[in-house]
Amino acid sequence: MSDCEFIATCPFFNDKLENKPAEIEALKVKYCRTNNLNCARYMVAGALGKEKMPPNLYPNEKERAYIVIAEG
């Protein structure tokens, strides 16, 4: 799989989120550069649009993404 289509504007990938986890580079490789279909941010953007994205949502927070989508 190739880079995520949102990589250029994603606040997570471009280091715009506060309180970044220590493993941020590993998360970027896993979710942004390898398999964005598992990314919580990608899930919300695809289901609701980028404008509904919680600003502090991390790629590995899929359970939180499910809640955001359900509350849509």
MARVEX-801680 format. One record per residue (C-alpha): x, y negated, z. Coordinates in steps of 0.5 Angstrom, whole numbers. Layout:
N
xx  yy  zz
X  Y  Z .
...
***
This chain:
72
xx  yy  zz
0  0  0 .
2  -7  -1 .
2  -14  3 .
-4  -16  5 .
-8  -21  1 .
-9  -26  7 .
-1  -26  9 .
0  -33  6 .
-5  -36  11 .
-6  -31  16 .
-4  -35  23 .
-1  -28  26 .
3  -27  20 .
6  -34  20 .
7  -34  28 .
2  -39  29 .
-1  -35  35 .
0  -36  42 .
3  -31  47 .
5  -27  42 .
7  -19  44 .
14  -17  44 .
13  -12  39 .
10  -17  34 .
15  -16  28 .
13  -8  29 .
6  -10  28 .
7  -14  22 .
10  -8  19 .
5  -4  21 .
-1  -8  19 .
1  -14  14 .
6  -10  10 .
4  -3  10 .
-4  -2  12 .
-8  -8  12 .
-14  -3  12 .
-13  -2  20 .
-12  -9  22 .
-17  -12  26 .
-16  -19  23 .
-17  -16  16 .
-23  -12  18 .
-27  -19  21 .
-25  -23  15 .
-28  -18  10 .
-34  -17  14 .
-35  -24  16 .
-31  -28  13 .
-24  -32  15 .
-28  -37  18 .
-31  -33  23 .
-24  -30  25 .
-23  -31  33 .
-16  -35  33 .
-13  -31  38 .
-15  -24  35 .
-9  -19  34 .
-8  -14  29 .
-8  -8  34 .
-15  -10  37 .
-20  -6  33 .
-24  -5  39 .
-25  -13  40 .
-26  -13  32 .
-32  -9  32 .
-35  -13  38 .
-34  -19  34 .
-37  -16  27 .
-43  -13  31 .
-44  -20  34 .
-43  -23  27 .
***
